[in-house]
Amino acid sequence: MKVFQIANNTFIVFALFSVVLLSCQDLSEFDTKQIDQVLHADKIGSSESWGFRLNLIDEGRKVLDLEANYAKFVEDNQESFTEISGPILINVYNEETGDLQSIITCDSALYRSSVGVFEMFSSVKINTTQKKILRSDYLKWQRFQDRMSTPLFVTFIAPPDSISALGFEGNTDLSEYTLNEGGGTVVID
C-alpha cells in the first residue's frame, strides 16, 4: 500500500510539474519584451571620473587634450555622451602639424563622441596662438568639421581690434570667421 501511495504522490508531483512547465512555454509579447529589457540592461549605464583627462589622437596625431574636475559618461540604446564639469581646459592641436593652435576654457561641457560634437557652457573663452580671443557663454564645436558656432553674444578680440556681436561661426584657430549683427572698435595705426 505504501508503495502505491509513493508512486501516486510521485505521479501527482510529476503531473503538476509538467503542467507548470508546459504553461510557461508560450510567453505573451509583453512578457517577452520585459525579459529582453532585463537581459539587455547592461547596454544602459554610466560611469564617473574625478580628475578627468581626455587625450584624443587621430591617425597617430594628437587632436586635443582635455582636463576637468569631473566627468560622467552615459550610454543608452540611442547614444552615448559625456557630461563634463570644470573648470575645463582644452588644448586643440593642428591635425596636420600637431602644433598647438588654440586653448579653450569653460565651466562645463557636453561631448557626443559618436558625432564629435562639444557643447561648452558658461565663461567660454578661446585663446589662439595668433593672439586672437573669443568669449561667449555658449559655444558648439563640431570637431570633425572644424566648425565652431554660437547664436549668443560674443566678444572677439584680434589685437588691436575688439568686436562684439550676436552670433558667431568660424574654425578653431579663428583664422576664418563670420560675426553676425554687432559693432565694435577698430584701431587703425
Secondary structure as GFF3:
##gff-version 3
##sequence-region A 1 189
A	DSSP	alpha_helix	2	23	.	.	.	ID=ss1
A	DSSP	alpha_helix	29	39	.	.	.	ID=ss2
A	DSSP	three_ten_helix	41	43	.	.	.	ID=ss3
A	DSSP	beta_strand	45	58	.	.	.	ID=ss4
A	DSSP	beta_strand	61	75	.	.	.	ID=ss5
A	DSSP	beta_strand	80	93	.	.	.	ID=ss6
A	DSSP	beta_strand	100	112	.	.	.	ID=ss7
A	DSSP	beta_strand	117	128	.	.	.	ID=ss8
A	DSSP	beta_strand	133	142	.	.	.	ID=ss9
A	DSSP	three_ten_helix	143	145	.	.	.	ID=ss10
A	DSSP	beta_strand	147	158	.	.	.	ID=ss11
A	DSSP	beta_strand	161	170	.	.	.	ID=ss12
A	DSSP	beta_strand	177	179	.	.	.	ID=ss13
A	DSSP	beta_strand	182	185	.	.	.	ID=ss14
###
